[in-house]
Amino acid sequence: MSNLFLQSLTPPPPERVSLAIKVLYDVGALTSDDEEAEVSELGRLAADMPVDLALVKVEHILQKSACYSLY
């Protein structure tokens, strides 16, 4: 993942990338907290929904419990 950022015109500082990966892992959007992480089911849902991750997580839980669906 960091190789992609290094190719950008102004790459973000490595510590910011590490923090972003950790936050995404803590929320459940990534499968691990390292650069080899894969996007989880929640992460794929978050990529399709332009809202805060906390709201995506609520939607994901509701979908899993068959209570509600936006689709």
Contact map, one row per residue, 1 for C-alpha under 8 A:
11111000000000000000000000000000001100000000000000000000000000000000000
11111100000001001000000000000000001000000000000000000000000000000000000
11111110000000000000000000000000000000000000000000000000000000000000000
11111111000000000000000000000000000000000000000000000000000000000000000
11111111001100000000000000000000000000000000000000000000000000000000000
01111111011000000000000000000000000000000000000000000000000000000000000
00111111101000000000000000000000000000000000000000000000000000000000000
00011111111000000000000000000000000000000000000000000000000000000000000
00000011111000000000000000000000000000000000000000000000000000000000000
00000101111100000000000000000000000000000000000000000000000000000000000
00001111111110000000000000000000000000000000000000000000000000000000000
00001000011111011000000000000000000000000000000000000000000000000000000
00000000001111111000000000000000000000000000000000000000000000000000000
01000000000111111100000000000000000000000000000000000000000000000000000
00000000000011111110000000000000000000000000000000000000000000000000000
00000000000111111111000000000000000000000000000000000000000000000000000
01000000000111111111100000000000000000000000000000000000000000000000000
00000000000001111111110000000000010000000000000000000000000000000000000
00000000000000111111111000000000000000000000000000000000000000000000000
00000000000000011111111100000000000000000000000000000000000000000000000
00000000000000001111111110000100111000000000000000000000000000000000000
00000000000000000111111111000000110000000000000000000000000000000000000
00000000000000000011111111100000000000000000000000000000000000000000000
00000000000000000001111111111100000000000000000000000000000000000000000
00000000000000000000111111111111100000000000000000000000000000000000000
00000000000000000000011111111000000000000000000000000000000000000000000
00000000000000000000001111111100000000000000000000001100100000000000000
00000000000000000000000111111110000000010110000000000000000000000000000
00000000000000000000000111111110000000111111010000000000000000000000000
00000000000000000000100110111111100011110010000000000000000000000000000
00000000000000000000000010011111100011110000000000000000000000000000000
00000000000000000000000010000111110111000000000000000000000000000000000
00000000000000000000110010000111111010000000000000000000000000000000000
00000000000000000100110000000001111110000000000000000000000000000000000
11000000000000000000100000000000111110000000000000000000000000000000000
10000000000000000000000000000001011111000000000000000000000000000000000
00000000000000000000000000000111111111100000000000000000000000000000000
00000000000000000000000000000111000111110000000000000000000000000000000
00000000000000000000000000001110000011111111000000000000000000000000000
00000000000000000000000000011110000001111111000000000000000000000000000
00000000000000000000000000001000000000111111100000000000000000000000000
00000000000000000000000000011000000000111111110000000001100100000000000
00000000000000000000000000011100000000111111111000000000000000000000000
00000000000000000000000000001000000000111111111100000000000000000000000
00000000000000000000000000000000000000001111111110000001000100000000000
00000000000000000000000000001000000000000111111111101001000000000000000
00000000000000000000000000000000000000000011111111000000000000000000000
00000000000000000000000000000000000000000001111111000000000000000000000
00000000000000000000000000000000000000000000111111100001000000000000000
00000000000000000000000000000000000000000000011111110000000000000000000
00000000000000000000000000000000000000000000010011111011000000000000000
00000000000000000000000000000000000000000000000001111111000000000000000
00000000000000000000000000100000000000000000010000111111100000000000000
00000000000000000000000000100000000000000000000000011111110000000000000
00000000000000000000000000000000000000000000000000111111111000000000000
00000000000000000000000000000000000000000100110010111111111100000000000
00000000000000000000000000100000000000000100000000001111111110000000000
00000000000000000000000000000000000000000000000000000111111111000000000
00000000000000000000000000000000000000000000000000000011111111100001110
00000000000000000000000000000000000000000100100000000001111111110000000
00000000000000000000000000000000000000000000000000000000111111111000000
00000000000000000000000000000000000000000000000000000000011111111111100
00000000000000000000000000000000000000000000000000000000001111111111100
00000000000000000000000000000000000000000000000000000000000111111110000
00000000000000000000000000000000000000000000000000000000000011111111000
00000000000000000000000000000000000000000000000000000000000001111111100
00000000000000000000000000000000000000000000000000000000000001111111100
00000000000000000000000000000000000000000000000000000000001001101111110
00000000000000000000000000000000000000000000000000000000001001100111111
00000000000000000000000000000000000000000000000000000000001000000001111
00000000000000000000000000000000000000000000000000000000000000000000111
